[in-house]
């Protein structure tokens, strides 16, 4: 899939495609839209949800320059497994760990194409075990060059 980053969130479908290509087919790859359709405790598992996590603007060599804006976007890949064997969640943590390693292998250093820098694992949020579901968020720093119209508005 080739997408020029003239859509601020263009990286989302590219990450989803990369994970779908590299992970075991039994793992559900979900977007924020997919998660919005899930009710209650119906989360498909095992799964990896790809979520936008914010951005920082990269310093520009010339202020006010039109044509491109550099950002460093944060994307989350939240690994989720279900195991209700024990209250401690030990079994769920074991299965999350293997999937997380596969996600890191698929995304660390990967470049989505022109205008995208390599993804790098960065500081993330804490893991959580709730009602038999174990969530492990992995955060990615992704340099993105967003292209803008060069036409001046009257």
Phi, psi and omega in degrees: 000133180239120179228125174282138185284056173264005170246123186303330181253028183297339183288334183305304181295333179289319177295317180300315179297316179301314180294320179297325179285328190258338183264162176305137183296344178285347181271124178284130176256120188240150173256175176300322179297320178297316181296327179295340181269355183273131180250135176059227184263036184263017179305123176291139180222152352290154181210163172227120178260133179258119186228140175287136184239006178118183182205163168232146178276132177281147178301137180258139180294328180232118182292142178078004181295132177263158177120319180203146175231126178271132176230161170243105183268150174251129176236140180253140169239105186263112180275134180227132173229161178236132173201118182253020181298322181220156179291333184289335182082013183302316181293321178296322179295321179299316181287327176296320183301318180293320179291319178301319178298321179292323177295315179298318178299322182285326189252331183299120179080358182284137176251128182285342181145192180302135179089353180243131174275174180291141176288143179225130176299135182226181180300136182234182180279170179286153175284161181215140177241115183222122176050043178086354178258130178249124181248127176235104179278131173249130182255142182235134173264127184225110174292130181226132175258109181268125181271139180239162174295138178266000180283135178281140177272138180291000000 
